[in-house]
Amino acid sequence: MQVRNYVAALAVIHGLLPLAWAVKPGEAPPDIALRDCSGAEVRLSAYHQKKHAIILAPAPGAALTPAVLKDTCGRLQPLDTVVLLLTGEGGDERKFLEGAHSATLLVDPAGTVRRILAGRALTGSELVAFVQLWQSGRTVFNATCARCHGEDGDLHTCEDVKPLVGIGRRLTETEIREKLRIGEMNHRDLMIRGQIYNRSEIDAVIAYVAGL
């Protein structure tokens, strides 16, 4: 998975793939120029194997104010996540968003897109909640699900378990929830395959799995 994403990223950088290639969860975004919290021009690849990254693509003509950007960047620091801005308003800079006027992308340290919110450039507490939900889901998934599914969802070592790679491109979050065969216990707890979880853990896991 990581090798495939790295090769795809290099292909975009060197012009072997058109920028019109629309990025999907589980793939690498094109390594286009972005702006960091200080306003300096950077490349996403500078953060590979170092930090999670949020790419914010505000709608054309709707640039974030310095105060909002500073607040958002400060809130994401404790989550080991850097905020990067797509500032270009030309077609070439935005083609990989597949027509969305605005978007929020979460990219893991391996350079893989894990979540895409098309039509929304989250800031402040909303962005913090989005990142925390995904990170919580990753923690729960790796602790309870990765034994059979693998951390990238590419294993099927347990009985009646299928690979999860690409599931977010095939199913909505509602459909993923239905596939879990959740057993209702009470207002707080749920059961899946004999394991008890609270509802917030399930919500987080679904948010994580939707990016595999």
Phi, psi and omega in degrees: 000310182294321179297317179300316180295321181293318179296319180296320180296318178297323180296320178294315182301319185265011173080015181278341175237143179289147179295344178291349175305118183275126183285146179230158174304139182091358180243171177266136176283159175297146184273062182278168179288135178228172176244135177271187186293340178271353183094359180284146177282131181222169173246144180302325182298342179294342183254003179300136180065016181237305186219160165285153181228141171250123174260118177257127177238087178296158177298147178308130181085002182240052182297146177289142177287154179305323181293317180294317180296316180298316180297315182296315179298318179297320180293330184274343181303314180296344179265013179055042184228130179263145179256128180234142184251135169269106188261340181294137180254359179285164183297319184297325181287340188243001184298327183292349178279000176056046173088353180288135179287331177212161182193160171234124179241135174254124183240130181278171183299341177282357181084023182253132175289126181250333175214144175228122172252097180283137178090003181217129171250095186287147175221171173055221185295329178296318180292319178301314180298320179298312181292318180297321179298314181295315181296321177296318178298320178297318180298312180295316181299313182293330181280329189236342187243333187293338180303322180261324187264340187081152184297331178261007179075017187258008179256158172213058185274348181254155181299139176063028179240129179251154176301145181257359182303127178082006184296328179292343177270344182259328187232150172282170178297325177297318180291324176297318178301318180295326181290341183286346181052059184285134175258124180285134178244304178205190184294343183248325191249149177229162179233133175227121180052042177081358180258135181267132177229156169271163186298324180295326178294320179294317177301319181292317180298319179296320178298323179287312183298327181296348179254007181280000000 
